[in-house]
């Protein structure tokens, strides 16, 4: 399965920004599940790529001159193997046992994880947990913000893919299972869901297994992975800071299309 992706992001400001820095995790990598055919990130100036502590491809864009907007575009084609369920990894999964402010488990999340998994630590138990979370927290755009924690969204019983993933990570790590946040793209015909997406991966002895809580999917059939981390802040496609500029407006447009393969 081949996917074509175009991700446009434009930041515009009420006043000129003096200086800004953007951390871009917009470049997928080859794995046993996905093969990058062609990929390019267009930005205001050429930036050398590097790897961050989690192994993600990172571009750090620094603009020292005054500017009124920033235009970014990531685009390319990636081939996905929809049949692969597990992704092996030579790196230790143990760092992903750590919690973070966004994924800390409170008493309610601890009880929820224990209720649905008990002493079980297998894939079937995590699928049951995934479905229970999706039932408890219906997809509800606009009910949470970027800084909303797993405990807060769980208590509100609402959220989006970021909140679903954070709550799942909090529960799974409380069970002693390494789990990580994944950012990427999802090819779907459902126009109500953005193509830019987030899901979780949990380590179950032999590799990483995917859990898309929002869509109740335990197999990443049409998912293209960009980056991983402890939470959203580690893996989000674009994150930055600036000096000056006043009010900010961000416009993001993502197109993910299934490419027709000629036999």
N, C-alpha and C positions, 0 to 999 in steps of 0.2 A: 504494500500500500504506500503510495507516494502522496505527500502533502505539500501544497504550496502555501507559504505564509508571507504576509506583509503586515508589519506592525509599525504604525506611524504614531509618534508622540510629539506634541508641540506644547511648549511652555511659553506663555506670553505674560508680560508684566505691565502694570499701570505706569511705572516709571522705569528708567534704565537701571539695570543691575550692575553694580560695580564689579564684583567678582562672583563666580559660581563654580561649583564642583559637582559633577554627576558621576555616580557609580553605576555602570551599565553591565548587567548580566543578561545579555540579549543574544548570546551565541551558544547554540546547542553543540554537543560533542558526540562523536561516534561511540557506540556501545554495541553489545550483542543484540540490543533491541531496536536501535535506530542507526541509520547511516546518513550522514550529511552529504548530499549531492552537490549543493552549492549554497553559500551563505555570505551575506555582506551586511555590515552595519555602517550606514551613512551618518556622519555627524559633522559639526562645523569645522573640525580640524582632524588631522590624522593622529591617531592614538595607538600606541603599541599595546597589545593584549598581554595579560599576565594571568596567573592562576591565584585565586584567593585561598584561604585556609581550608576550604571545603572542596577544593579542586574544580571550582567553577571558572569558566573563562570570564575575566573581568577587564573592562575598559574604564579607565579613570579620565574623564574629560574635564579639564580645567580651562576656564575662560577668564583671563585677567583683564580684558578690555571691556568697557561698557557695552551692554547689549540689551535689547528689548525683547528678544525671544530666543528660544532654543528649539531647533527642529532636528528630530532623530528619526531614522527609518531603518528597521531591520527587515531583511527579506531574503528568501531563498527557498530551496526544496529539500525535503528530508524524506527518506524512505523508512517506513515503520514495519516491524514484524508484529502483526496483531495476535499471533499465536503464543508468543513468549510470555510466560507468567512470572518468572523470577529473573532477577538481574544479579549475577555474582559480583563480588567486589573483593579485591585483595587487601583493601584497607580495613582496619579494625572498625567495627560498628559502635564500639563502646562510647566514643564521644557523644553519640546521639542518645545516650541515657540521660544526659544533663537536661535540666529544665531551663526555662528562661522566663523573664517577666510576663511575656505574652502567653506562655504555655504552662504556667504554674497550676497545679491541681489543688483546688480547695476541697473541703470535706464533701461537697455535693458531687464533684467529679470523681473523687476517690470511691465514694459509695456506688456511683453509677457503673464504674469499671468493675468493681467487685460483684455487683449484682448480675452483670451480663457475662462475665468471664469466669468468676469463681476462681478455682484453682487451674483452669485450663489456660494454656499458653500457646495454642495452635492457631492455624489460619481460620478454621471454622469459628473459633471463639471471636476472633477479631472481625470477621465478616458479620457476626451477630451484633457486635458492638457498633460497627459502622452503620448497620441498618437501624439500630436503636437510636443512635445520635441523629440520623437523618429524620427520624420520626419525631424526636424530641425538639429538634431545631429546624423547622421548615425554612426553606430558602426564602429569604425576605430582604430584598435590596433596600438600602436606606435605613435599616434599623441599627446598624453598627458603623463604626469608623475604623480607620487604619489602626488606631491605638487601642481598640477594644480588646480586652484579654479573653482568654478561653473561659474563665470563670464568669465574667460579665455576660458574654453572649449565651453561655449555657443557662444562666439564671433568667435571661430575657426570653429564652426558648425561641430564638430567631437568629438568623445570620446569613452570611454568604459563604462562598467556598473557603475563603481565608479563615473565617470563624469556625466552620466545620472541621477544617484541618487542624487548627490550634486545639480544639476540644478533644479531637481524636488523639493527638500527640500527648496531651496531658494525661489522658486515661491510659494509653498504652505504656508510656514511660513509668507510670505509677505501678504497673504490673511487672516492671523489671525488663521490659522489651525495648531495645533501641528502636527509635522511630525518628523520621526526619521529614521536614517540610519540602515540598516540591513545587516549583513554579514552572509554567510552560503554557502550551496551547492545546486546545481540544477541538477536534473537527466534529461539528454537530449540525444537524438541520434545525435545531430548536433555536429560533431567533431570540428567545427571551434570556438565553444564557450567553454571556460574553465568551468569545473564543479564547481570550486570555484566562488562564485557569490555575487553580491550585489543588493539590491533593497530597496524600501522605504515602510514605513507604515505611514498612516495618521489617526488621531483620528477624527472620525465623530460621536461624541455623545455617542454611545453605545459601542465602542471599536476600535481596530486598524484594518484598512483595508490595504491590501497589494497592491503595485503598482510596477510591474517589468517593468520599462521603456524600457530597452533593448529589451525585448521580447514582449512588449505590452500586458502584462498579468495582469489582475486585480484580479486574484484568484491564490493563491500560491499552485497549484496542485502538483508540484513535488519539492517544495522548503523545505529545511531543515534549520531552523534558528539556528545560533550559538550565535550571540551577537547583541546588539543594542547600539546606541549612537547618539550624535549630528552629527557626520560625520565619515569618514573613520578612522581617528586617534583614535576614541573612541572604534571602533568595529572591527578593522582588526584582523584576526586570530593570527598573529605573528608580534610583534613590539619590537625592542630592541635598545640597545646602547652598545658600547664597547670602550676599550682603547687599542690601538695598533692593529696589524694585517695587516695593509696595504690594498691592494686591496681585495675586497670581491666578492665572487661569490655565488649566491643563486640559488638553484635548487628546484623547487616545482613540485610535481606530485600529482594530485588528481584523484581518481577513485570513481565514484558514479554509482552504479548498482542497477537495480530493481530486488529484490529477488522474485523468483517464489514461490508462496504459494500453498502448496499441500492441496487439498480439502479432 
